Amino acid sequence: MKKWFVIVSLFCLFFLSMKPAYAESNKPIHWGFKKSQNHEPASAGQELDELLGKYGSFYLGDTSKKEIYLTFDNGYENGYTSKVLDVLKKRKVPATFFITGHYLDTEADLVQRMVKEGHIVGNHSWYHPDLTKQSDEELKKELESVRLKVEEITDQKGMSYLRPPRGIFSERVLSHAKDLGYTSVFWSLAFVDWKIDSQKGWKYSYDNIMKQIHPGAILLLHTVSKDNAEALDHAIVELEKQGYQFKSLDDLMMNKMLDHPYLLTL
């Protein structure tokens, strides 16, 4: 009897000590935040701030500085990315383009131009799925397929930034992405700009940017939007008049490392 008790106890200890399939919560989170008003920083709340901070993810830059970050999501092409790139080149403004596998397969020339003109290409996954529904291996394949294709067709080596499709993520997604070498980047300024059949004119895009702008803002725009393409030059000129400087995500990451020197030794 004593022997069986010992055996059962050992089995219980073994199973209790086993790491679960997902050590972190895989409960889906849909990114959202309180929009900026009167140039005050947007806020996602303490709970999300702490969760993102735990994995080095972010949606804001330094809110004490008038530095802002342009990011674009590119799932497919609608004829406006060239104009966006023209404006960025004219105004010497850096940006990050988060692209999908479909975009890589169909718009290699535009992706090459992004890199040649000094922009960052980030990962928006290959098939644009809900990453919380992907296994660890599937998630890895989604991200690695994009990275490898970008390295194949451009001079960009490596890929550091991930934007989860549709802003759906979980703690597990943040953790696994970090293990794969990615920083998950969300946003603090956005509006409904992706509906190509209901564009409202460039002032709609311009006004939304101006209403929500704040120091440290990470802007999310979609290049499928005609409104965005036509508003971009106007917005850049006005924001620079207001004293804002456009920086790249690499600048932001470097500042974070300088603020936390121990990160440089990791």
Buried (B, 14 or more C-beta within 10 A) or exposed (E): EEEEEEEEEEEEEEEEEEEEEBEBEBEEBEBEBEBBEEEEBBBBEEEBBEBBEEBBBBBBBBBEEBBBBBBBBBBBBBEBBBBBBBBBEEEEBBBBBBBBBBBBEEBBEBBBBBBEEEBBBBBBBBBBBBBBEBEBEEBBBBBBBBBEBBBEBBEBEEBBBBBBBBBBBBBBBBBBBBEBEBBBBBBBBBBEBBEBEEBBEBEBBBBBBBEBBBBBBBBBBBBBBBBBBBBBBBBBEBBBEEEBEBBBBEBBBEBBEEEEEEEEEE
